[in-house]
Amino acid sequence: MNHVSLVRPVKRLTRLDQIETLFRRQLSTLKKYGCHEVGALHSLWEKLFPAVVKRLNYERWMGKDAEEISIHFLPVIPRFTYGLHHLMKMVRVKSYCGGGSPPVKLTGEVWHNPKDFVDIIKGVPTDPYYILEVENGRETVRKDPRDVEKDIGRKEKRRGMTIDEAIALCIHTDVLSHHQLLAVGSRVLGEHVGRIPEVSFGGASPFPPIVGWEAFKIGDRPYEWENYDYGTPVCSTDVISV
C-alpha cells in the first residue's frame, strides 16, 4: 500500500508507522484467535485502510495510551456476517476486572439468543468496517450507562458502541481485565426489551466472558452502578466501510 499521498511526508511518518503496526497486529490477532475469514477480511481492510489513515484525528489520540484509554481505530466484524458465538470465541481474558486470574484458559460465550439484540445506531454497516477514536469506557466506570448515554449525546461526533463493537474492543485489547462493558448503541428485544447489552463475566465459576444484558434490580433493590465495575465505551460517529 502507498500512503504517501495521505500524510504529510516528514511530520507524520512516525505516526503512520505506528498506525501500520497496529493495523498488522489487529489482523494477526484475528488469525491467532481463529477467525476463519481473516484472508478475505485482510483484502477488505487493505482497501479500507487508506481512508482510515485519512480520517484519523491525530490531535485527539496522540499522547494517549492506546491499550488502556483509547485506540485509534478498530476493525469490527458484525454478528450478521460472522455470528455472535464465533465472535465471542475470539475474546480472551488474562485476568478478572476484580482481581485474580482465571483457573483455566477462558474464551467468550453467548448465554442468550443472538436475535435478542438490535442496534439503535443508524447506519451501522452489516459488512466488516472500522470505527475510529475509541475510548474503552475506563473514564465512565461505575456510572449509570443512561446518564453516560445522555452525556455522549451532547458531544459532537461521538456515540456509544454497539454490542459487536464492544466485542471487537474485547478481542483486540485486554479491557476486561479492568472493567466490563455496556453497549449503549444496542438494545435487547423480547422479554427484556429496552435493556442495554453488556460484555461481562458469567455468574458461575470459572466466570467466562459472556454477552448478556444489564440488571435493573438486585433482589428488591435498584441496581447501584457505583458498586459495579462497568464502563461505557464510546467512539466517533464516523465509520469506514465499503
C-alpha positions as CSV (number, residue, x, y, z in Angstrom):
1,M,0.0,0.0,0.0
2,N,1.2,3.5,-0.7
3,H,0.1,6.0,1.9
4,V,2.4,8.9,0.9
5,S,-0.3,11.0,-0.6
6,L,-2.4,10.7,2.5
7,V,0.0,12.1,5.0
8,R,2.5,15.0,5.3
9,P,5.8,13.4,4.4
10,V,8.0,14.3,7.4
11,K,5.9,15.2,10.4
12,R,3.6,12.3,10.3
13,L,5.8,9.4,9.1
14,T,6.4,8.2,12.7
15,R,2.7,8.3,13.3
16,L,2.0,6.4,10.1
17,D,4.4,3.7,11.2
18,Q,2.5,3.3,14.5
19,I,-0.8,3.1,12.6
20,E,0.5,0.4,10.3
21,T,1.9,-1.6,13.2
22,L,-1.4,-1.5,14.9
23,F,-3.2,-2.5,11.7
24,R,-0.9,-5.6,11.2
25,R,-1.3,-6.5,14.9
26,Q,-5.1,-6.4,14.7
27,L,-5.1,-8.8,11.7
28,S,-2.6,-11.1,13.4
29,T,-4.9,-11.2,16.5
30,L,-7.9,-12.3,14.4
31,K,-5.9,-15.0,12.7
32,K,-4.4,-16.2,16.1
33,Y,-7.8,-16.4,17.7
34,G,-9.4,-18.4,14.9
35,C,-11.1,-16.0,12.6
36,H,-11.6,-18.4,9.5
37,E,-12.4,-15.5,7.2
38,V,-9.2,-13.5,8.0
39,G,-7.9,-13.9,4.5
40,A,-11.0,-12.2,2.9
41,L,-11.1,-9.7,5.7
42,H,-7.5,-8.8,5.1
43,S,-8.2,-7.9,1.5
44,L,-11.2,-5.8,2.5
45,W,-9.4,-3.9,5.2
46,E,-6.4,-3.3,3.0
47,K,-8.8,-1.4,0.7
48,L,-10.3,0.5,3.7
49,F,-7.1,1.3,5.4
50,P,-6.1,4.5,3.3
51,A,-9.5,6.0,4.2
52,V,-8.8,5.2,7.9
53,V,-5.5,7.0,7.8
54,K,-7.0,10.0,6.1
55,R,-9.8,10.3,8.7
56,L,-7.9,9.9,11.9
57,N,-8.0,12.8,14.3
58,Y,-4.3,12.8,15.3
59,E,-4.6,15.6,17.8
60,R,-7.2,13.7,19.8
61,W,-5.3,10.5,20.3
62,M,-1.6,11.3,20.2
63,G,-0.1,11.0,23.7
64,K,-2.8,8.6,25.0
65,D,-2.1,5.0,25.9
66,A,-3.8,3.1,23.0
67,E,-4.1,-0.1,25.1
68,E,-5.6,1.4,28.2
69,I,-7.6,4.5,27.4
70,S,-8.1,4.9,23.7
71,I,-7.5,3.0,20.5
72,H,-7.0,4.9,17.2
73,F,-9.1,2.6,15.0
74,L,-10.8,-0.8,15.4
75,P,-11.9,-3.4,12.9
76,V,-15.4,-4.6,13.6
77,I,-16.9,-7.9,12.3
78,P,-20.7,-7.6,12.5
79,R,-22.6,-10.5,14.0
80,F,-24.7,-10.6,10.9
81,T,-21.8,-11.9,8.8
82,Y,-19.8,-14.0,11.3
83,G,-22.2,-14.9,14.2
84,L,-22.2,-13.8,17.8
85,H,-21.0,-17.2,19.1
86,H,-17.9,-17.1,16.7
87,L,-17.1,-13.5,17.7
88,M,-17.2,-14.3,21.4
89,K,-14.9,-17.3,20.9
90,M,-12.2,-14.8,19.9
91,V,-12.5,-12.9,23.3
92,R,-9.7,-13.8,25.7
93,V,-9.3,-12.9,29.3
94,K,-5.9,-12.6,31.1
95,S,-7.4,-11.6,34.5
96,Y,-10.7,-10.7,36.1
97,C,-11.5,-7.0,36.5
98,G,-12.0,-7.5,40.2
99,G,-8.6,-9.2,40.5
100,G,-7.2,-12.7,40.2
101,S,-6.5,-14.8,37.1
102,P,-8.8,-17.5,35.6
103,P,-8.0,-21.0,36.7
104,V,-8.3,-22.2,33.1
105,K,-8.0,-20.7,29.6
106,L,-11.2,-18.8,29.0
107,T,-12.9,-17.8,25.8
108,G,-16.2,-15.9,25.5
109,E,-19.7,-17.4,25.5
110,V,-23.2,-16.3,24.5
111,W,-25.8,-17.2,27.1
112,H,-28.7,-15.6,25.2
113,N,-30.4,-15.8,21.8
114,P,-28.4,-13.6,19.4
115,K,-31.6,-12.5,17.8
116,D,-32.5,-10.7,21.1
117,F,-30.1,-7.9,20.3
118,V,-30.8,-4.9,18.0
119,D,-28.6,-1.9,17.1
120,I,-30.1,1.6,17.7
121,I,-27.3,3.4,16.0
122,K,-28.4,4.4,12.5
123,G,-26.2,3.5,9.5
124,V,-24.2,0.7,11.2
125,P,-22.8,-1.4,8.3
126,T,-23.7,-5.1,8.0
127,D,-20.3,-5.8,6.4
128,P,-16.9,-5.5,8.2
129,Y,-15.9,-1.9,8.9
130,Y,-13.7,0.3,11.0
131,I,-14.7,2.6,13.9
132,L,-12.4,5.4,14.9
133,E,-11.1,7.2,18.1
134,V,-12.4,4.6,20.5
135,E,-12.4,5.2,24.3
136,N,-12.7,2.0,26.2
137,G,-15.0,3.2,29.0
138,R,-12.5,3.4,31.8
139,E,-13.5,7.0,32.5
140,T,-17.2,6.0,32.9
141,V,-16.7,3.1,35.2
142,R,-19.3,2.9,38.0
143,K,-21.5,5.5,36.3
144,D,-25.1,4.8,35.2
145,P,-25.0,4.0,31.5
146,R,-28.1,6.0,30.7
147,D,-26.5,9.1,32.2
148,V,-23.4,8.4,30.2
149,E,-25.6,8.0,27.1
150,K,-27.1,11.4,27.6
151,D,-23.6,13.0,28.1
152,I,-22.4,11.3,24.8
153,G,-25.4,12.8,23.0
154,R,-24.2,16.3,23.9
155,K,-20.8,15.7,22.3
156,E,-20.1,16.4,18.7
157,K,-19.4,13.3,16.5
158,R,-19.3,10.9,19.4
159,R,-21.6,7.9,20.1
160,G,-22.0,4.8,22.3
161,M,-20.8,1.5,20.8
162,T,-22.9,-1.4,19.6
163,I,-22.6,-4.9,21.0
164,D,-20.5,-6.0,18.0
165,E,-18.1,-3.1,18.5
166,A,-17.8,-3.8,22.3
167,I,-16.9,-7.4,21.4
168,A,-14.3,-6.1,18.9
169,L,-12.8,-4.0,21.7
170,C,-12.5,-7.1,23.9
171,I,-10.9,-9.1,21.1
172,H,-8.2,-6.5,20.4
173,T,-7.5,-5.2,23.9
174,D,-7.4,-6.6,27.4
175,V,-10.1,-4.2,28.6
176,L,-12.0,-6.9,30.6
177,S,-9.1,-7.1,32.9
178,H,-10.1,-3.6,34.1
179,H,-13.9,-3.4,33.7
180,Q,-16.9,-4.9,32.0
181,L,-18.6,-3.2,29.1
182,L,-22.1,-1.7,28.4
183,A,-23.0,-1.3,24.8
184,V,-25.5,1.6,24.7
185,G,-25.5,1.6,20.9
186,S,-27.7,-1.6,21.1
187,R,-30.7,-2.8,23.0
188,V,-32.4,-6.0,24.0
189,L,-35.7,-7.3,22.5
190,G,-38.2,-9.8,23.7
191,E,-38.9,-10.4,27.4
192,H,-36.2,-8.0,28.4
193,V,-36.9,-5.3,25.9
194,G,-35.1,-2.0,26.3
195,R,-32.2,-3.3,28.4
196,I,-28.6,-2.4,27.5
197,P,-26.4,-5.3,26.3
198,E,-23.2,-6.0,28.1
199,V,-20.0,-7.9,27.8
200,S,-19.3,-9.2,31.3
201,F,-18.3,-12.2,33.3
202,G,-20.7,-15.1,33.8
203,G,-22.1,-15.7,37.3
204,A,-20.7,-19.2,37.7
205,S,-17.1,-20.4,38.0
206,P,-14.8,-20.1,36.1
207,F,-16.7,-16.9,35.2
208,P,-16.2,-16.8,31.4
209,P,-16.8,-13.6,29.5
210,I,-20.3,-13.5,28.2
211,V,-22.8,-11.4,26.2
212,G,-25.8,-10.6,28.3
213,W,-27.7,-7.5,29.4
214,E,-27.9,-5.1,32.3
215,A,-29.7,-5.9,35.6
216,F,-32.4,-3.5,36.7
217,K,-32.6,-4.8,40.2
218,I,-30.7,-7.0,42.7
219,G,-33.5,-8.6,44.6
220,D,-35.8,-5.8,45.6
221,R,-33.2,-3.1,45.3
222,P,-32.5,-0.9,42.3
223,Y,-29.2,-1.6,40.6
224,E,-26.5,0.6,42.1
225,W,-24.0,1.2,39.3
226,E,-21.5,2.9,41.6
227,N,-20.9,-0.5,43.2
228,Y,-20.0,-2.4,40.0
229,D,-17.1,-2.3,37.5
230,Y,-19.0,-1.5,34.3
231,G,-17.9,1.2,31.8
232,T,-19.5,2.6,28.7
233,P,-17.2,2.7,25.7
234,V,-17.6,5.3,23.0
235,C,-16.3,6.1,19.5
236,S,-16.5,8.5,16.7
237,T,-19.8,8.7,14.7
238,D,-17.6,8.2,11.6
239,V,-17.3,4.7,10.3
240,I,-15.1,3.4,7.4
241,S,-16.9,0.8,5.3
242,V,-17.2,-0.3,1.7
